[in-house]
Amino acid sequence: MSKVQNIEKYKSVEPTVVTIGTFDGVHIGHQKIVKRLINTGKLEGLKSVILTFFPHPRMVLQKDSNIKLINTIDERSDILDKLGLDYLLIKKFTKAFSRLSAEDFVKQILVDKLNAKKVIIGYDHRFGRNRNADINDLKTYGEIYEFEVEEISVEDIDDVAVSSTKIRHALNEGDIAKANSFLGYHFMLNGIVVKGKGLGRTLKYPTANIYIDQDYKLIPKRGSYVVNSKIGDKLFFGMMNVGVNPTVNGEKETIEVHFFDLNKDIYNQTIQINLLERIRDEQKFESIEALQAQLQKDKKTALQYIDNYNA
């Protein structure tokens, strides 16, 4: 897959089939649409293209928006790449772009930049300044500029919307199993390993402290989770804590992973943490000894899950 982040300098010489959307999560509902896009491209000799926007329009148009996304833009790109998409075009969303008229958007972006011969779009898609144009307008422009418009049904679009809502809700509730079932893959956190306060080592559970630079990334409910991560060419399992370490009066939320059987320095490495299952909520213990005892129980729970996972 080719990822294009500067659409202003891009112009497709090949005819394309295009769909437009945020595709946050690239969950099973999204995947159905993406596969339809890719298959259409193969059948009709067109390159498959997703046009997406970043930052998310609400981040730009609603300054007080605290929207959190299931994926970072790089995570979204990696998942789409694995699905077999030909091109991902990331259009920088600005207030100026939001004021572009519907016809200018069609002519300047879909026709001149993307060379679109077919657009696959939701029945409820709206575009242009103030989102005042709909799919019927797009079909009219298609007749003018010689591209076909294929409608995604109400059932498929509703499935996408419901899935996204359920995934965000599940993550906020700590229900990783449900979130993963809608995603069709394990929810992930990508970040760089940084030095922490050394509390884990004191507790005999040394941890990798994960720093995530993208503040719009949705972090699941505080608590402990079973996780894995590919480090080098090997898959390591472990348990992760999201929280403020209330037993030692912590204040700043951290993401810490204790890997089982990892005996090497991974400071400053960027790693992907895949969340497999939830162990428990964050708790404040009466003493460090009580916390250590709970960590032993957590490890036992995690290892039991991993045994079944690998079976």
Secondary structure, DSSP 4 states (H G I P E B T S, - for coil): -EEES-GGG---SS-EEEEE---TT--HHHHHHHHHHHHHHHHHT-EEEEEEEES-HHHHH-TT----BSS-HHHHHHHHHHHT-SEEEEEEP-HHHHTS-HHHHIIIIIIIIT-EEEEEEETT--BSGGG-B-HHHHHHHHHHHT-EEEEEPHHHHHHHHHHHHHHHHHHHHT-HHHHHHHHTS--EEEEEEE---SHHHHTT---EEEE---TTB--PPSEEEEEEEEETTEEEEEEEEEE--GGGT--S-EEEEEETT--S--TT-EEEEEEEEEEEE----SSHHHHHHHHHHHHHHHHHHHHHHH-
